[in-house]
Amino acid sequence: MNKSSLTIGINNLTPSYGSIEKNGLFIITTPTFNFSKSILVQTILNNPTTKTALISFKEKNELFSVSPEINKKLLKIYQSDNLLLKFVLKNQHKDLFANLLQDTSDKDFESIDLILIDTYQDNFTLMPIDQLAITISSWQNWLVLHKKKCIWVIHGDHASQLIKNKTSTLNNLFNGLSSIEFNSMTITYDLLFWHLSSSIQTSISSNITLDEIKHEIYADDNRKSFENHSISLSISQDNRVLVMKDEPDEKEIFPREWEMVRSIEKLEEEISYNSNATAIIYLHPNTDIKLLATKILEIRKKGNRQLKIVLKESERYLRNNEEKLFIEAGANLIIPNNVTFLKFVTMVHAVQGSYYLRDIPDSIKADDINDLNGFSQKFLPPTEFGKKVISSLKISQNKRINSSLLKFVINKAIPIEEITSLIDIKRNGDFFTLTEEYLYMFLFQCEASEIKNALAHIFSLPVEDLFFAQEFFSYYDEINSELIFLSSPERRKSLYELDNNQQLQLENNTVRDYKKIIRHSAQPTPFVLTI
């Protein structure tokens, strides 16, 4: 056997896509047993000098019911002691993985170079991912240690999607994953990744045909007509952690090996093609979400899938749709602002070695981000408040995330300007209004379970200390009914307005008669110590 190369049973594939050079485990999925059988037979025929063991649940006469010409070739390989059939028939599917390592203790396996395993998709259906990881890892370690190759050919009408879902997070445990699946009127051979020495090929597709008489699979010769964009990823040694912050922060102490950059442009310069580095980008309330998402996508395309992109909130202000936009643009992880620094460092450490598995889009779609551009105002008169609430509710319903309307009964013993000075709204889409008796606040895409946490970030004092009572509305019909109440003539006109610095101005001081109470600063109770 040629120790450096093994040809798999698909004709006309180029060596980069149709040969195996590394020892270890490879997985191929097929839609039917006929495809599986063809790959098994052709792999044996294409490597006649390779010592091969075949493990399957099928009878020999079912596996080798082929044309006399092919059968003659198989018999010749069998008579040369290069094909072991004593492992062909397994009695129980459930015992397959439990008994594999027991089979390898057989002395006949000492001379085996290639192990072909044919199995049905149901073996993987109920297997938890952690159990599958243990099985794959143990097999991979044994194969590499003993310098052997193994191909699992998994057949079934849902095998392709099933195995992709099961193994997409485990691709560092084995060497290659490819699938043959039906697509409309064509059959496609899709090579998701294939380890060749120090590189990975991704997203390679070939149209194929199956000759059921000859039991051969052919790839299309005209590669230009069906080859998708091919990316070759080098295993990079660039393990730097780059931190991008707009403003220097002397109080922030990072691990000594982390490198600081002061702009997104500088970060782009530092990221090399196919980089394995980790880029940490700090977010602040003035961040242009759409512009940054575009930059992240550009960095992702340049660094490709090995690059790790981590976003860190400096304050709590990101919306659910904004976080999704960053993830779809190429971010691996978004860390909220309330995470402690040590936990933050741990999360950055945890993302090391990860591989970005989502599709990398050509451009970002930020339509719902643009919808919030008109909601940057924090205070609105009641009439405009109601219109903005209705507009934003439509956006929430499209995303199937509830928004919340909050109603607070004003405590007139506290100056209203003092209450408003305690409000610090950071996220676009949140705003409030005032009537004579109530303060209404709308929280965009904020579920009822998140209201308490949101208020803790908006008010610098507990709301229980500021208002007599509070009421929350989270469903469209409830919010709409309250807006009808708010739009009544006696409440339609606001007595207040806020300037750009959110300082309350009374429109008519003679109309309102607040009882202003000057609260004395707390003083300790005097006492006399007597002896």
Buried (B, 14 or more C-beta within 10 A) or exposed (E): BEEEEBBBBBBBBEEBBBBBBBBBBBBBBBBBBBBBBBBBBBBBBBBBEBBBBBBBBBEEEEBBEBEEEBEEBBEEBBEEEBBBBEBBBBEEEEEBBEBBEEBBEEEBBEEBBBBBBBBBBBBBEEBEEEEBBEBBBBBBEBBBEEEBBBBBBBBBEBBBEBBBEBBEEBBEBBBBBBBBBEEEEEBBBBBBBBBBEEBBBBBBBBBBEBEEEBBBBBBBEEBEEBBEEEBEBBEBEBEBBBBBBBEEEEEEEBEEEBEBBEEBEEBBEBBBEBBBBBBBBBBBEEBEBBEBBBBBBBBBBBBBBBBBBBBBBBBBBBBBBBBEBBBBBBBBBBBEBEBEEEEBBEBBEEBEEBBBEEEBEEEBEBEBBEBBEEBEBBBBBBBBBBEBBEEBBEBBEEBEBBBBBBBBEBEBEBBBBEBBEBBEBBBBBBBBBBBBEBBBBBBBBBBEEBBEEBBEBBBEEEBEEBBEEBEBBBEBEBBBEBBEEBBEEEBEEBBBBBEEEBEBEBEEEEEEEBEEEEEEEEEEEEEEEEE
